[in-house]
Amino acid sequence: MTSFSVRTFGCRANQAEAFAWADAFRARGLRLEPDWGRSDIVVVNSCTLTRRAERDVRKFIRAVNRGNAGAKIVVTGCHAERAPDELAALPGVVAILPQSAKDGLADRVMALDGVRPGPVPSALREFRARAWLKVQDGCDARCAFCVIPAVRGRGRSVSPSDVAGSVRSLARRGFREIVLAGIHLSSYGDDLEPRSSLGALIDGLGPAAGAARLRLSSLDPRRTDSALVGLLAGSEGICPHFHLSLQHASARVLRAMGRSAEEGASERLLEEMARLAPDAALGADLMVGFPGETDDDFETLRRFIERSTLTYAHVFPYSPRPGTLAAERPQLPAGVVTARAKALRRLAALKDLRFRRRFLGRPLEAVVIGRRERGTEVLTGNAIRVTVPEGAAPRREFVRVVIRRVLADRTEGEIAA
């Protein structure tokens, strides 16, 4: 019986695709092998968002070939779309599948030489403790720094009825948390007839989700109005965890990015979110070192992080992507970009630490993710990963966790009786 593993790089949409492929492989009689070092087939869902992401993909493929020389490596995803020949030349790679082949990826893998399916067991080990569901793909925006529209195509939404059916099925399988993912989730419904919206989708998913809670991937602040904030903050079925693709705080830099925004709009949005959902995790993607970013622009961004209601931030250095407008502009010195990124990451880490400390001694609802090096990991609704004693609760189940210790690199707690 042929075994498989899936390694995902990049966004939550990639995570959702990997989740669907794992289901499709198992339904066709392949065996899930969590350890890629012992797997017959290794599927790599790649990312091309930054040079570092591409480097990590190539490094992983070489590591698989060194540690598991007999494995058949199948590469798909955004990096495979942008640079197929480069990846095809790596050792162990037997197939490069473009984005257009993703829906039929399982059948393409089954057609490889030497694949031997076995009987499908009645009880399957789930690929993840949480379910991931892609409800939107592609992007119609043309941000100056982003190559994703070129490799993912135009925005496309899954119909509300299909989303509801998938959510209902996942809830019936016992998943307590379902992550709704998209490349540009906030544009959900723009392409549907009749036109819909993310708010309308979420508003109609309650009966399908049942006892399961929904978590959202990144939201575009330009498409997040008071009505949507009120809906998200007021719903018990939505995890109090909202992540915004802010990118920057300087209006001048945002205009250069092709993401014009009203001065102070993001700060006001975050304040409204914090007011309506005071215990929520509020995060953001923030880019530093964009071409033309001045010392004053950087200081604007630093002050924004410091005073805003953000509880964490993903800070990443600008990375020129081939074919984008920003790649043709004069670039900042690498040392300047690195220093700025380090400064912002230190500030973001302090905000994260303060946020987690707010919940010392408080019981929080969490879902059990699984075993980790120090014990069992659970994830609270507001995105705090807590390590509890091993075997405290079964995987995928809801528990009440009490945080007892908060350190810079981890949070420790115990299951409430």
C-alpha positions as CSV (number, residue, x, y, z in Angstrom):
1,M,0.0,0.0,0.0
2,T,1.6,3.3,-1.1
3,S,2.1,5.9,1.5
4,F,2.0,9.7,1.1
5,S,2.8,12.9,2.9
6,V,2.0,16.5,2.1
7,R,4.3,19.4,2.9
8,T,2.8,22.9,2.6
9,F,4.5,26.2,2.4
10,G,2.9,29.6,2.4
11,C,-0.6,30.7,2.9
12,R,-3.7,29.2,4.5
13,A,-5.2,28.6,1.0
14,N,-2.3,26.2,0.5
15,Q,-3.1,24.5,3.8
16,A,-6.7,24.1,2.7
17,E,-5.6,22.5,-0.6
18,A,-3.3,20.1,1.2
19,F,-6.2,19.1,3.5
20,A,-8.4,18.3,0.5
21,W,-5.7,16.3,-1.2
22,A,-5.1,14.2,1.9
23,D,-8.8,13.3,1.9
24,A,-8.7,12.5,-1.8
25,F,-5.6,10.3,-1.4
26,R,-7.0,8.3,1.4
27,A,-10.3,7.8,-0.4
28,R,-8.3,6.3,-3.2
29,G,-6.6,3.8,-0.9
30,L,-3.3,5.5,-0.1
31,R,-2.0,5.6,3.5
32,L,-1.2,8.8,5.3
33,E,2.4,8.8,6.6
34,P,3.1,11.9,8.7
35,D,6.9,11.4,8.4
36,W,8.0,12.4,4.9
37,G,11.3,10.5,5.6
38,R,9.3,7.2,5.4
39,S,6.8,8.2,2.7
40,D,6.6,6.8,-0.8
41,I,5.1,10.0,-2.3
42,V,5.8,13.5,-1.0
43,V,3.6,16.2,-2.4
44,V,5.0,19.7,-2.0
45,N,2.6,22.7,-2.2
46,S,5.0,25.5,-2.8
47,C,5.0,29.3,-2.3
48,T,6.5,32.1,-4.3
49,L,5.6,35.1,-2.2
50,T,9.2,35.8,-1.2
51,R,12.6,34.7,-2.2
52,R,13.0,33.1,1.2
53,A,9.8,31.1,0.7
54,E,11.2,29.8,-2.6
55,R,14.5,29.0,-1.0
56,D,12.8,27.0,1.7
57,V,10.9,25.0,-0.9
58,R,14.0,24.0,-2.7
59,K,15.9,23.3,0.6
60,F,13.1,20.9,1.6
61,I,13.0,19.1,-1.7
62,R,16.8,18.4,-1.4
63,A,16.4,17.3,2.2
64,V,13.7,14.8,1.2
65,N,15.9,13.4,-1.6
66,R,18.9,13.0,0.8
67,G,16.8,11.4,3.6
68,N,14.4,9.4,1.5
69,A,16.0,8.8,-1.8
70,G,13.3,6.4,-3.0
71,A,10.5,9.0,-2.5
72,K,8.6,10.3,-5.5
73,I,8.4,14.1,-5.1
74,V,5.5,15.9,-6.7
75,V,5.6,19.7,-6.7
76,T,2.7,22.1,-7.2
77,G,1.7,25.5,-6.0
78,C,2.8,29.1,-6.8
79,H,6.5,28.5,-7.1
80,A,5.9,25.5,-9.4
81,E,3.7,27.8,-11.6
82,R,6.4,30.5,-11.7
83,A,9.5,28.4,-12.1
84,P,8.6,24.9,-13.2
85,D,11.9,24.1,-15.0
86,E,14.0,25.1,-12.0
87,L,12.1,22.8,-9.7
88,A,11.9,19.9,-12.2
89,A,15.7,19.8,-12.2
90,L,15.9,19.1,-8.5
91,P,16.7,15.5,-7.5
92,G,13.8,13.2,-6.7
93,V,11.2,15.4,-8.4
94,V,9.0,13.2,-10.7
95,A,6.2,15.7,-11.6
96,I,5.6,19.4,-11.6
97,L,1.8,20.2,-11.6
98,P,0.5,23.7,-12.5
99,Q,-2.2,25.5,-10.6
100,S,-4.7,24.3,-13.3
101,A,-4.0,20.7,-12.3
102,K,-4.7,21.1,-8.6
103,D,-8.3,20.0,-8.7
104,G,-7.2,16.7,-10.3
105,L,-4.0,16.3,-8.4
106,A,-5.0,13.1,-6.6
107,D,-5.7,11.3,-9.9
108,R,-2.4,12.6,-11.4
109,V,-0.6,11.2,-8.4
110,M,-2.4,7.9,-8.6
111,A,-1.2,7.5,-12.2
112,L,2.5,7.6,-11.3
113,D,4.4,4.4,-11.8
114,G,4.5,2.1,-8.8
115,V,1.5,3.6,-6.9
116,R,-0.3,0.7,-5.3
117,P,-3.6,1.6,-3.5
118,G,-5.0,-0.6,-0.8
119,P,-8.3,-1.0,0.9
120,V,-9.8,2.1,2.5
121,P,-10.1,1.6,6.2
122,S,-13.4,2.5,8.0
123,A,-11.5,4.7,10.5
124,L,-9.1,7.2,9.0
125,R,-6.4,9.2,10.7
126,E,-7.2,12.8,10.0
127,F,-4.6,14.9,8.2
128,R,-5.0,17.8,10.6
129,A,-6.7,18.3,14.0
130,R,-8.5,21.3,12.5
131,A,-10.3,21.2,9.1
132,W,-9.2,23.6,6.4
133,L,-11.6,24.7,3.7
134,K,-10.7,26.9,0.7
135,V,-13.7,29.0,-0.2
136,Q,-12.0,31.5,-2.6
137,D,-9.0,31.5,-4.9
138,G,-7.1,34.0,-7.0
139,C,-7.0,37.8,-6.7
140,D,-8.0,40.7,-8.9
141,A,-5.9,43.3,-7.1
142,R,-2.6,44.3,-8.6
143,C,-0.5,45.3,-5.6
144,A,2.9,46.5,-6.9
145,F,4.8,44.0,-4.8
146,C,2.7,40.9,-5.4
147,V,3.2,38.1,-7.9
148,I,0.3,36.0,-6.7
149,P,-2.3,37.2,-9.2
150,A,0.0,36.2,-12.0
151,V,0.3,32.6,-10.7
152,R,-3.1,32.1,-9.2
153,G,-5.3,33.9,-11.7
154,R,-8.5,36.0,-11.2
155,G,-10.6,35.8,-8.1
156,R,-13.0,32.8,-8.0
157,S,-15.5,32.0,-5.2
158,V,-17.0,28.6,-4.2
159,S,-20.8,28.8,-4.2
160,P,-22.4,29.4,-0.8
161,S,-24.3,26.1,-1.1
162,D,-21.1,24.1,-1.8
163,V,-19.3,25.9,1.1
164,A,-22.3,25.0,3.4
165,G,-22.2,21.4,2.3
166,S,-18.5,21.1,3.0
167,V,-18.8,22.7,6.4
168,R,-21.7,20.4,7.3
169,S,-19.7,17.4,6.2
170,L,-16.6,18.4,8.2
171,A,-18.6,19.1,11.3
172,R,-20.3,15.7,11.1
173,R,-16.8,14.1,10.8
174,G,-16.1,15.5,14.3
175,F,-14.0,18.6,13.5
176,R,-14.5,21.2,16.2
177,E,-12.8,24.0,14.2
178,I,-13.0,24.8,10.5
179,V,-10.7,27.4,9.0
180,L,-12.1,29.3,6.0
181,A,-9.3,30.2,3.7
182,G,-8.8,32.2,0.5
183,I,-6.2,34.1,-1.4
184,H,-8.3,37.2,-1.1
185,L,-11.0,36.1,1.3
186,S,-12.5,39.5,1.6
187,S,-13.4,39.5,-2.1
188,Y,-15.5,36.4,-1.7
189,G,-18.7,36.6,-3.8
190,D,-17.5,39.4,-6.2
191,D,-17.6,36.9,-9.1
192,L,-20.8,35.1,-8.2
193,E,-24.2,35.5,-9.8
194,P,-26.0,36.8,-8.0
195,R,-23.2,38.7,-6.3
196,S,-22.5,37.8,-2.7
197,S,-20.1,38.8,0.1
198,L,-18.0,37.3,2.9
199,G,-20.5,38.7,5.4
200,A,-23.4,37.0,3.7
201,L,-21.5,33.7,3.5
202,I,-20.6,33.7,7.2
203,D,-24.1,34.8,8.2
204,G,-25.6,31.7,6.5
205,L,-23.1,29.1,7.8
206,G,-24.3,28.8,11.4
207,P,-26.7,25.9,10.8
208,A,-24.1,24.0,8.7
209,A,-21.3,24.4,11.3
210,G,-23.4,23.3,14.3
211,A,-21.2,23.1,17.3
212,A,-18.0,23.6,15.3
213,R,-16.4,27.0,15.3
214,L,-15.2,28.9,12.3
215,R,-11.9,30.7,12.0
216,L,-11.1,33.1,9.2
217,S,-7.9,33.6,7.3
218,S,-6.6,37.1,6.3
219,L,-9.0,40.0,5.9
220,D,-8.4,43.0,3.7
221,P,-8.9,46.2,5.8
222,R,-10.2,48.0,2.7
223,R,-13.1,45.5,2.5
224,T,-13.7,45.3,6.3
225,D,-16.5,47.7,7.2
226,S,-18.4,48.2,10.5
227,A,-21.1,45.9,9.4
228,L,-18.7,43.0,8.9
229,V,-16.8,43.8,12.1
230,G,-20.1,43.7,14.0
231,L,-21.1,40.4,12.5
232,L,-17.7,38.8,13.2
233,A,-17.4,40.2,16.8
234,G,-21.0,39.3,17.7
235,S,-21.0,35.7,16.5
236,E,-20.2,33.0,19.1
237,G,-19.5,30.6,16.2
238,I,-16.6,32.7,14.9
239,C,-13.2,32.5,16.6
240,P,-12.2,35.8,18.2
241,H,-9.1,36.0,16.0
242,F,-8.9,38.5,13.1
243,H,-5.9,38.9,10.9
244,L,-5.6,41.9,8.6
245,S,-3.4,42.2,5.5
246,L,-2.4,45.8,6.4
247,Q,1.1,45.7,4.8
248,H,2.1,49.2,6.1
249,A,0.9,52.2,8.1
250,S,2.4,55.0,6.0
251,A,-0.2,56.4,3.5
252,R,2.6,57.3,1.2
253,V,4.0,53.8,1.1
254,L,0.5,52.3,0.7
255,R,-0.1,54.5,-2.3
256,A,3.2,53.3,-3.8
257,M,2.1,49.7,-3.2
258,G,-1.1,50.3,-5.0
259,R,-3.1,50.0,-1.8
260,S,-4.3,53.5,-1.2
261,A,-6.0,53.9,2.1
262,E,-7.4,56.8,4.2
263,E,-4.9,58.1,6.7
264,G,-5.5,56.4,10.1
265,A,-8.2,54.0,8.7
266,S,-6.5,50.8,9.8
267,E,-5.9,52.2,13.3
268,R,-9.6,53.1,13.6
269,L,-10.6,49.7,12.3
270,L,-8.4,47.9,14.9
271,E,-9.8,50.1,17.7
272,E,-13.4,49.2,16.6
273,M,-12.5,45.5,16.6
274,A,-10.9,45.7,20.1
275,R,-13.9,47.6,21.4
276,L,-16.4,45.0,20.1
277,A,-14.2,41.9,20.8
278,P,-11.9,42.9,23.7
279,D,-10.5,39.4,24.1
280,A,-9.8,38.8,20.4
281,A,-6.4,38.3,18.9
282,L,-5.8,41.1,16.4
283,G,-3.0,40.4,14.0
284,A,-1.5,41.8,10.8
285,D,0.9,41.2,7.9
286,L,3.3,44.1,7.8
287,M,6.0,44.7,5.1
288,V,9.2,46.6,5.9
289,G,11.7,47.9,3.4
290,F,9.4,48.5,0.4
291,P,11.2,50.5,-2.3
292,G,11.2,54.2,-1.4
293,E,10.4,53.6,2.3
294,T,12.0,56.5,4.1
295,D,13.1,56.8,7.8
296,D,9.9,58.8,8.4
297,D,7.8,56.0,6.8
298,F,9.5,53.4,8.9
299,E,8.9,55.5,12.1
300,T,5.2,55.9,11.1
301,L,5.0,52.1,10.9
302,R,6.9,51.6,14.2
303,R,4.7,54.0,16.1
304,F,1.6,52.4,14.6
305,I,2.5,49.0,15.9
306,E,3.4,50.5,19.3
307,R,0.2,52.3,19.9
308,S,-2.4,50.2,18.0
309,T,-4.6,47.5,19.4
310,L,-2.7,44.8,17.5
311,T,-1.8,41.9,19.7
312,Y,0.7,40.4,17.3
313,A,2.2,41.0,13.8
314,H,3.9,39.0,11.1
315,V,6.7,41.3,10.0
316,F,8.5,40.4,6.8
317,P,11.1,42.2,4.7
318,Y,10.1,43.3,1.2
319,S,11.2,40.8,-1.4
320,P,11.3,41.8,-5.1
321,R,9.2,39.4,-7.2
322,P,9.9,39.0,-11.0
323,G,7.4,40.8,-13.1
324,T,6.0,43.1,-10.5
325,L,6.2,46.9,-10.6
326,A,8.0,47.3,-7.4
327,A,10.8,45.0,-8.5
328,E,11.8,47.6,-11.2
329,R,12.2,50.4,-8.6
330,P,15.4,51.2,-6.7
331,Q,15.8,48.9,-3.8
332,L,16.8,49.8,-0.2
333,P,20.1,48.5,1.1
334,A,19.7,45.0,2.5
335,G,21.3,46.0,5.8
336,V,18.7,48.7,6.3
337,V,15.8,46.4,5.6
338,T,17.2,43.7,7.9
339,A,17.7,46.2,10.8
340,R,14.2,47.6,10.4
341,A,12.6,44.1,10.3
342,K,14.4,43.1,13.5
343,A,13.3,46.2,15.3
344,L,9.6,45.7,14.4
345,R,9.8,42.0,15.3
346,R,11.0,42.8,18.7
347,L,8.2,45.2,19.2
348,A,5.6,42.7,17.9
349,A,7.0,40.0,20.2
350,L,6.4,42.3,23.2
351,K,2.8,42.9,22.2
352,D,2.2,39.2,21.8
353,L,3.7,38.6,25.3
354,R,1.6,41.2,26.9
355,F,-1.5,39.8,25.2
356,R,-0.9,36.3,26.4
357,R,-0.2,37.5,30.0
358,R,-3.7,39.1,30.0
359,F,-5.2,35.6,30.2
360,L,-3.2,34.2,33.1
361,G,-5.5,32.2,35.3
362,R,-8.5,32.6,33.0
363,P,-10.3,29.6,31.6
364,L,-10.5,29.7,27.8
365,E,-12.1,27.4,25.3
366,A,-9.6,25.5,23.1
367,V,-9.3,22.7,20.6
368,V,-6.7,20.0,21.1
369,I,-4.2,20.1,18.3
370,G,-2.0,17.1,19.2
371,R,1.2,16.0,20.8
372,R,4.2,18.2,20.8
373,E,7.7,18.0,22.2
374,R,6.8,19.4,25.7
375,G,3.3,17.9,26.0
376,T,-0.1,18.3,24.3
377,E,-0.8,21.5,22.4
378,V,-4.2,23.2,22.4
379,L,-5.3,26.3,20.5
380,T,-7.6,28.8,22.1
381,G,-10.3,30.6,20.1
382,N,-8.2,33.8,20.3
383,A,-5.2,32.0,18.8
384,I,-3.0,31.3,21.9
385,R,-1.2,28.0,21.6
386,V,-1.0,26.5,25.1
387,T,1.1,23.4,26.1
388,V,-0.7,21.2,28.6
389,P,0.4,17.9,30.2
390,E,0.6,15.1,27.7
391,G,-2.6,13.0,27.3
392,A,-4.8,15.6,29.0
393,A,-7.4,15.4,26.3
394,P,-8.1,13.6,22.9
395,R,-7.1,15.2,19.7
396,R,-9.6,17.5,18.0
397,E,-11.9,17.9,21.1
398,F,-12.9,21.1,22.8
399,V,-11.5,21.6,26.3
400,R,-11.3,24.4,28.8
401,V,-7.7,25.4,29.4
402,V,-6.3,27.6,32.1
403,I,-3.1,29.5,31.4
404,R,-0.6,29.2,34.2
405,R,2.7,30.4,32.8
406,V,3.6,32.7,30.0
407,L,7.1,32.8,28.6
408,A,8.6,34.6,25.6
409,D,8.6,31.4,23.5
410,R,5.6,29.5,24.8
411,T,2.5,29.4,27.0
412,E,1.8,26.7,29.5
413,G,-1.4,25.7,31.2
414,E,-3.7,22.9,32.4
415,I,-7.0,21.5,31.5
416,A,-9.8,22.8,33.7
417,A,-11.7,20.2,35.6
